[in-house]
Amino acid sequence: MERIPYVDSSGSFTVIVELKHASNVFLVNERNFQKFRSGETFEYYGGYYEHTPVRISVNDSGRYYLIVDGSDYLYKFI
């Protein structure tokens, strides 16, 4: 199984994603990650991106997972 990147946030963070192709980029909390894995409708930060780098910032605490659908990618949480 593919490893899904995640970050444990204590308040706010940003992820920078370098895409090779246009794709969906989602940041989801634990509850919405489980919904995603179950095929249910889920809430997320992000969306469909055609240009890189993608920069998404979140002001919340907890574990957030990075889901990239449609492209190889590199990422960095800051």
N, CA, C and O atoms as a printed pandas DataFrame, in Angstrom:
     atom_number atom_name residue_name chain_id  residue_number  x_coord  y_coord  z_coord
0              1         N          MET        A               1    0.842   -1.190    0.000
1              2        CA          MET        A               1    0.000    0.000    0.000
2              3         C          MET        A               1    0.886    1.252    0.000
3              4         O          MET        A               1    1.916    1.300    0.673
4              5         N          GLU        A               2    0.470    2.239   -0.753
5              6        CA          GLU        A               2    1.211    3.488   -0.852
6              7         C          GLU        A               2    1.139    4.271    0.462
7              8         O          GLU        A               2    0.082    4.360    1.088
8              9         N          ARG        A               3    2.259    4.826    0.860
9             10        CA          ARG        A               3    2.301    5.652    2.068
10            11         C          ARG        A               3    1.684    7.009    1.762
11            12         O          ARG        A               3    2.049    7.657    0.782
12            13         N          ILE        A               4    0.749    7.436    2.602
13            14        CA          ILE        A               4    0.096    8.732    2.438
14            15         C          ILE        A               4    0.803    9.732    3.353
15            16         O          ILE        A               4    0.827    9.530    4.567
16            17         N          PRO        A               5    1.381   10.806    2.802
17            18        CA          PRO        A               5    2.053   11.798    3.649
18            19         C          PRO        A               5    1.068   12.490    4.592
19            20         O          PRO        A               5   -0.093   12.716    4.248
20            21         N          TYR        A               6    1.555   12.819    5.780
21            22        CA          TYR        A               6    0.718   13.551    6.733
22            23         C          TYR        A               6    1.576   14.453    7.594
23            24         O          TYR        A               6    2.799   14.322    7.647
24            25         N          VAL        A               7    0.897   15.383    8.274
25            26        CA          VAL        A               7    1.565   16.280    9.212
26            27         C          VAL        A               7    0.694   16.359   10.465
27            28         O          VAL        A               7   -0.533   16.368   10.375
28            29         N          ASP        A               8    1.332   16.416   11.623
29            30        CA          ASP        A               8    0.640   16.668   12.882
30            31         C          ASP        A               8    0.817   18.139   13.209
31            32         O          ASP        A               8    1.915   18.582   13.548
32            33         N          SER        A               9   -0.262   18.889   13.108
33            34        CA          SER        A               9   -0.213   20.344   13.267
34            35         C          SER        A               9   -0.621   20.752   14.676
35            36         O          SER        A               9   -1.531   20.172   15.270
36            37         N          SER        A              10    0.065   21.753   15.194
37            38        CA          SER        A              10   -0.300   22.310   16.496
38            39         C          SER        A              10   -0.996   23.663   16.351
39            40         O          SER        A              10   -1.227   24.346   17.349
40            41         N          GLY        A              11   -1.329   24.055   15.132
41            42        CA          GLY        A              11   -2.028   25.332   14.961
42            43         C          GLY        A              11   -2.155   25.783   13.530
43            44         O          GLY        A              11   -3.251   26.134   13.095
44            45         N          SER        A              12   -1.072   25.784   12.782
45            46        CA          SER        A              12   -1.136   26.174   11.375
46            47         C          SER        A              12    0.061   25.584   10.641
47            48         O          SER        A              12    1.110   25.330   11.232
48            49         N          PHE        A              13   -0.119   25.374    9.344
49            50        CA          PHE        A              13    0.957   24.837    8.509
50            51         C          PHE        A              13    0.644   25.134    7.050
51            52         O          PHE        A              13   -0.469   25.521    6.694
52            53         N          THR        A              14    1.654   24.941    6.223
53            54        CA          THR        A              14    1.534   25.094    4.777
54            55         C          THR        A              14    2.189   23.892    4.127
55            56         O          THR        A              14    3.197   23.384    4.619
56            57         N          VAL        A              15    1.620   23.440    3.030
57            58        CA          VAL        A              15    2.271   22.414    2.227
58            59         C          VAL        A              15    2.546   23.010    0.847
59            60         O          VAL        A              15    1.720   23.729    0.284
60            61         N          ILE        A              16    3.715   22.695    0.327
61            62        CA          ILE        A              16    4.098   23.096   -1.023
62            63         C          ILE        A              16    4.260   21.807   -1.828
63            64         O          ILE        A              16    5.012   20.912   -1.444
64            65         N          VAL        A              17    3.544   21.729   -2.948
65            66        CA          VAL        A              17    3.542   20.516   -3.761
66            67         C          VAL        A              17    3.989   20.861   -5.180
67            68         O          VAL        A              17    3.435   21.757   -5.817
68            69         N          GLU        A              18    4.993   20.140   -5.662
69            70        CA          GLU        A              18    5.476   20.261   -7.038
70            71         C          GLU        A              18    4.879   19.109   -7.833
71            72         O          GLU        A              18    5.176   17.945   -7.565
72            73         N          LEU        A              19    4.035   19.431   -8.815
73            74        CA          LEU        A              19    3.361   18.420   -9.623
74            75         C          LEU        A              19    4.062   18.238  -10.968
75            76         O          LEU        A              19    4.629   19.186  -11.509
76            77         N          LYS        A              20    4.022   17.023  -11.503
77            78        CA          LYS        A              20    4.504   16.790  -12.863
78            79         C          LYS        A              20    3.398   17.023  -13.880
79            80         O          LYS        A              20    3.668   17.374  -15.029
80            81         N          HIS        A              21    2.134   16.825  -13.452
81            82        CA          HIS        A              21    0.972   16.998  -14.321
82            83         C          HIS        A              21   -0.154   17.623  -13.509
83            84         O          HIS        A              21   -0.146   17.567  -12.279
84            85         N          ALA        A              22   -1.112   18.211  -14.193
85            86        CA          ALA        A              22   -2.287   18.747  -13.512
86            87         C          ALA        A              22   -2.961   17.623  -12.722
87            88         O          ALA        A              22   -3.040   16.487  -13.189
88            89         N          SER        A              23   -3.445   17.950  -11.525
89            90        CA          SER        A              23   -4.078   16.918  -10.700
90            91         C          SER        A              23   -4.859   17.528   -9.549
91            92         O          SER        A              23   -4.800   18.731   -9.296
92            93         N          ASN        A              24   -5.588   16.667   -8.864
93            94        CA          ASN        A              24   -6.279   17.046   -7.635
94            95         C          ASN        A              24   -5.294   16.959   -6.476
95            96         O          ASN        A              24   -4.554   15.984   -6.344
96            97         N          VAL        A              25   -5.294   17.986   -5.645
97            98        CA          VAL        A              25   -4.464   18.016   -4.438
98            99         C          VAL        A              25   -5.395   18.338   -3.274
99           100         O          VAL        A              25   -6.028   19.393   -3.244
100          101         N          PHE        A              26   -5.470   17.419   -2.319
101          102        CA          PHE        A              26   -6.359   17.576   -1.173
102          103         C          PHE        A              26   -5.582   17.476    0.126
103          104         O          PHE        A              26   -4.706   16.622    0.265
104          105         N          LEU        A              27   -5.895   18.338    1.073
105          106        CA          LEU        A              27   -5.451   18.197    2.463
106          107         C          LEU        A              27   -6.705   17.894    3.274
107          108         O          LEU        A              27   -7.672   18.654    3.244
108          109         N          VAL        A              28   -6.681   16.781    3.996
109          110        CA          VAL        A              28   -7.864   16.357    4.751
110          111         C          VAL        A              28   -7.480   15.989    6.174
111          112         O          VAL        A              28   -6.395   15.464    6.425
112          113         N          ASN        A              29   -8.392   16.274    7.108
113          114        CA          ASN        A              29   -8.151   15.857    8.494
114          115         C          ASN        A              29   -8.455   14.363    8.618
115          116         O          ASN        A              29   -8.861   13.729    7.645
116          117         N          GLU        A              30   -8.260   13.801    9.813
117          118        CA          GLU        A              30   -8.417   12.352    9.991
118          119         C          GLU        A              30   -9.821   11.869    9.655
119          120         O          GLU        A              30   -9.987   10.839    9.002
120          121         N          ARG        A              31  -10.830   12.609   10.098
121          122        CA          ARG        A              31  -12.219   12.210    9.841
122          123         C          ARG        A              31  -12.509   12.161    8.341
123          124         O          ARG        A              31  -13.120   11.212    7.849
124          125         N          ASN        A              32  -12.065   13.188    7.623
125          126        CA          ASN        A              32  -12.302   13.229    6.186
126          127         C          ASN        A              32  -11.403   12.273    5.411
127          128         O          ASN        A              32  -11.766   11.845    4.316
128          129         N          PHE        A              33  -10.247   11.933    5.952
129          130        CA          PHE        A              33   -9.400   10.919    5.331
130          131         C          PHE        A              33  -10.116    9.568    5.347
131          132         O          PHE        A              33  -10.090    8.837    4.358
132          133         N          GLN        A              34  -10.751    9.242    6.464
133          134        CA          GLN        A              34  -11.505    7.988    6.548
134          135         C          GLN        A              34  -12.673    7.988    5.558
135          136         O          GLN        A              34  -12.958    6.965    4.934
136          137         N          LYS        A              35  -13.343    9.124    5.415
137          138        CA          LYS        A              35  -14.426    9.232    4.428
138          139         C          LYS        A              35  -13.888    9.032    3.012
139          140         O          LYS        A              35  -14.496    8.324    2.209
140          141         N          PHE        A              36  -12.756    9.653    2.708
141          142        CA          PHE        A              36  -12.116    9.500    1.400
142          143         C          PHE        A              36  -11.818    8.031    1.124
143          144         O          PHE        A              36  -12.124    7.527    0.043
144          145         N          ARG        A              37  -11.227    7.348    2.091
145          146        CA          ARG        A              37  -10.873    5.935    1.921
146          147         C          ARG        A              37  -12.094    5.046    1.764
147          148         O          ARG        A              37  -12.021    3.993    1.131
148          149         N          SER        A              38  -13.215    5.465    2.338
149          150        CA          SER        A              38  -14.458    4.685    2.252
150          151         C          SER        A              38  -15.278    5.032    1.007
151          152         O          SER        A              38  -16.313    4.415    0.753
152          153         N          GLY        A              39  -14.820    6.015    0.232
153          154        CA          GLY        A              39  -15.529    6.406   -0.975
154          155         C          GLY        A              39  -16.692    7.346   -0.718
155          156         O          GLY        A              39  -17.525    7.568   -1.596
156          157         N          GLU        A              40  -16.749    7.900    0.494
157          158        CA          GLU        A              40  -17.807    8.839    0.837
158          159         C          GLU        A              40  -17.410   10.258    0.418
159          160         O          GLU        A              40  -16.247   10.520    0.109
160          161         N          THR        A              41  -18.373   11.155    0.411
161          162        CA          THR        A              41  -18.101   12.566    0.176
162          163         C          THR        A              41  -17.291   13.104    1.355
163          164         O          THR        A              41  -17.598   12.806    2.509
164          165         N          PHE        A              42  -16.256   13.897    1.063
165          166        CA          PHE        A              42  -15.392   14.411    2.116
166          167         C          PHE        A              42  -15.097   15.883    1.886
167          168         O          PHE        A              42  -15.203   16.385    0.767
168          169         N          GLU        A              43  -14.724   16.569    2.965
169          170        CA          GLU        A              43  -14.337   17.980    2.894
170          171         C          GLU        A              43  -12.819   18.069    2.858
171          172         O          GLU        A              43  -12.124   17.219    3.415
172          173         N          TYR        A              44  -12.311   19.101    2.201
173          174        CA          TYR        A              44  -10.867   19.208    2.013
174          175         C          TYR        A              44  -10.461   20.652    1.775
175          176         O          TYR        A              44  -11.284   21.511    1.459
176          177         N          TYR        A              45   -9.161   20.891    1.937
177          178        CA          TYR        A              45   -8.516   22.110    1.466
178          179         C          TYR        A              45   -7.833   21.726    0.166
179          180         O          TYR        A              45   -7.269   20.636    0.060
180          181         N          GLY        A              46   -7.876   22.607   -0.822
181          182        CA          GLY        A              46   -7.209   22.328   -2.086
182          183         C          GLY        A              46   -8.183   22.284   -3.230
183          184         O          GLY        A              46   -9.179   23.008   -3.232
184          185         N          GLY        A              47   -7.906   21.435   -4.214
185          186        CA          GLY        A              47   -8.739   21.312   -5.397
186          187         C          GLY        A              47   -7.928   20.830   -6.580
187          188         O          GLY        A              47   -6.918   20.146   -6.414
188          189         N          TYR        A              48   -8.372   21.189   -7.780
189          190        CA          TYR        A              48   -7.696   20.799   -9.015
190          191         C          TYR        A              48   -6.711   21.896   -9.409
191          192         O          TYR        A              48   -7.071   23.071   -9.477
192          193         N          TYR        A              49   -5.466   21.501   -9.667
193          194        CA          TYR        A              49   -4.425   22.471  -10.007
194          195         C          TYR        A              49   -3.762   22.104  -11.327
195          196         O          TYR        A              49   -3.449   20.941  -11.584
196          197         N          GLU        A              50   -3.555   23.119  -12.156
197          198        CA          GLU        A              50   -2.869   22.943  -13.431
198          199         C          GLU        A              50   -1.460   23.502  -13.402
199          200         O          GLU        A              50   -0.641   23.167  -14.258
200          201         N          HIS        A              51   -1.165   24.359  -12.417
201          202        CA          HIS        A              51    0.146   25.009  -12.334
202          203         C          HIS        A              51    0.833   24.627  -11.031
203          204         O          HIS        A              51    0.183   24.371  -10.018
204          205         N          THR        A              52    2.126   24.597  -11.078
205          206        CA          THR        A              52    2.916   24.203   -9.923
206          207         C          THR        A              52    3.913   25.314   -9.615
207          208         O          THR        A              52    4.310   25.999  -10.557
208          209         N          PRO        A              53    4.344   25.550   -8.409
209          210        CA          PRO        A              53    4.005   24.771   -7.226
210          211         C          PRO        A              53    2.629   25.137   -6.661
211          212         O          PRO        A              53    2.151   26.262   -6.812
212          213         N          VAL        A              54    2.022   24.171   -6.021
213          214        CA          VAL        A              54    0.767   24.357   -5.303
214          215         C          VAL        A              54    1.117   24.679   -3.853
215          216         O          VAL        A              54    1.953   24.009   -3.246
216          217         N          ARG        A              55    0.483   25.693   -3.310
217          218        CA          ARG        A              55    0.738   26.102   -1.926
218          219         C          ARG        A              55   -0.604   26.181   -1.208
219          220         O          ARG        A              55   -1.464   26.978   -1.583
220          221         N          ILE        A              56   -0.787   25.354   -0.173
221          222        CA          ILE        A              56   -2.036   25.322    0.585
222          223         C          ILE        A              56   -1.716   25.538    2.054
223          224         O          ILE        A              56   -0.874   24.844    2.624
224          225         N          SER        A              57   -2.390   26.504    2.662
225          226        CA          SER        A              57   -2.194   26.801    4.082
226          227         C          SER        A              57   -3.455   26.449    4.868
227          228         O          SER        A              57   -4.574   26.652    4.397
228          229         N          VAL        A              58   -3.253   25.918    6.074
229          230        CA          VAL        A              58   -4.355   25.521    6.947
230          231         C          VAL        A              58   -4.113   26.099    8.332
231          232         O          VAL        A              58   -3.005   26.013    8.862
232          233         N          ASN        A              59   -5.147   26.686    8.917
233          234        CA          ASN        A              59   -5.101   27.190   10.293
234          235         C          ASN        A              59   -5.939   26.274   11.163
235          236         O          ASN        A              59   -7.098   26.581   11.439
236          237         N          ASP        A              60   -5.381   25.163   11.598
237          238        CA          ASP        A              60   -6.094   24.193   12.427
238          239         C          ASP        A              60   -5.069   23.246   13.024
239          240         O          ASP        A              60   -3.959   23.113   12.509
240          241         N          SER        A              61   -5.446   22.591   14.105
241          242        CA          SER        A              61   -4.554   21.610   14.707
242          243         C          SER        A              61   -5.082   20.212   14.426
243          244         O          SER        A              61   -6.258   20.029   14.113
244          245         N          GLY        A              62   -4.193   19.227   14.544
245          246        CA          GLY        A              62   -4.554   17.834   14.310
246          247         C          GLY        A              62   -3.741   17.241   13.179
247          248         O          GLY        A              62   -2.856   17.892   12.624
248          249         N          ARG        A              63   -4.048   16.007   12.845
249          250        CA          ARG        A              63   -3.349   15.318   11.757
250          251         C          ARG        A              63   -4.051   15.606   10.438
251          252         O          ARG        A              63   -5.270   15.474   10.328
252          253         N          TYR        A              64   -3.268   16.002    9.441
253          254        CA          TYR        A              64   -3.760   16.259    8.093
254          255         C          TYR        A              64   -2.986   15.414    7.096
255          256         O          TYR        A              64   -1.761   15.314    7.161
256          257         N          TYR        A              65   -3.718   14.809    6.175
257          258        CA          TYR        A              65   -3.145   13.947    5.147
258          259         C          TYR        A              65   -3.120   14.676    3.813
259          260         O          TYR        A              65   -4.034   15.433    3.488
260          261         N          LEU        A              66   -2.061   14.439    3.045
261          262        CA          LEU        A              66   -1.908   15.000    1.702
262          263         C          LEU        A              66   -2.282   13.926    0.686
263          264         O          LEU        A              66   -1.664   12.863    0.643
264          265         N          ILE        A              67   -3.290   14.207   -0.127
265          266        CA          ILE        A              67   -3.727   13.288   -1.173
266          267         C          ILE        A              67   -3.517   13.976   -2.513
267          268         O          ILE        A              67   -4.049   15.060   -2.752
268          269         N          VAL        A              68   -2.741   13.342   -3.387
269          270        CA          VAL        A              68   -2.520   13.864   -4.737
270          271         C          VAL        A              68   -2.989   12.789   -5.712
271          272         O          VAL        A              68   -2.477   11.670   -5.712
272          273         N          ASP        A              69   -3.960   13.141   -6.536
273          274        CA          ASP        A              69   -4.563   12.194   -7.470
274          275         C          ASP        A              69   -4.336   12.677   -8.894
275          276         O          ASP        A              69   -4.911   13.682   -9.312
276          277         N          GLY        A              70   -3.494   11.960   -9.641
277          278        CA          GLY        A              70   -3.315   12.292  -11.047
278          279         C          GLY        A              70   -1.904   12.676  -11.457
279          280         O          GLY        A              70   -1.676   12.989  -12.626
280          281         N          SER        A              71   -0.945   12.662  -10.529
281          282        CA          SER        A              71    0.396   13.096  -10.883
282          283         C          SER        A              71    1.417   12.566   -9.888
283          284         O          SER        A              71    1.108   12.338   -8.718
284          285         N          ASP        A              72    2.642   12.374  -10.377
285          286        CA          ASP        A              72    3.764   12.201   -9.459
286          287         C          ASP        A              72    4.042   13.564   -8.853
287          288         O          ASP        A              72    3.726   14.587   -9.461
288          289         N          TYR        A              73    4.626   13.594   -7.668
289          290        CA          TYR        A              73    4.812   14.873   -7.003
290          291         C          TYR        A              73    5.920   14.812   -5.963
291          292         O          TYR        A              73    6.334   13.739   -5.523
292          293         N          LEU        A              74    6.381   15.987   -5.588
293          294        CA          LEU        A              74    7.268   16.205   -4.451
294          295         C          LEU        A              74    6.547   17.173   -3.525
295          296         O          LEU        A              74    5.773   18.013   -3.986
296          297         N          TYR        A              75    6.791   17.062   -2.236
297          298        CA          TYR        A              75    6.079   17.933   -1.297
298          299         C          TYR        A              75    6.975   18.302   -0.109
299          300         O          TYR        A              75    7.976   17.648    0.186
300          301         N          LYS        A              76    6.561   19.381    0.550
301          302        CA          LYS        A              76    7.249   19.814    1.776
302          303         C          LYS        A              76    6.238   20.511    2.663
303          304         O          LYS        A              76    5.555   21.435    2.221
304          305         N          PHE        A              77    6.135   20.074    3.920
305          306        CA          PHE        A              77    5.319   20.761    4.899
306          307         C          PHE        A              77    6.183   21.809    5.596
307          308         O          PHE        A              77    7.311   21.518    5.994
308          309         N          ILE        A              78    5.659   23.026    5.746
309          310        CA          ILE        A              78    6.411   24.073    6.453
310          311         C          ILE        A              78    5.489   24.736    7.478
311          312         O          ILE        A              78    5.911   25.647    8.190
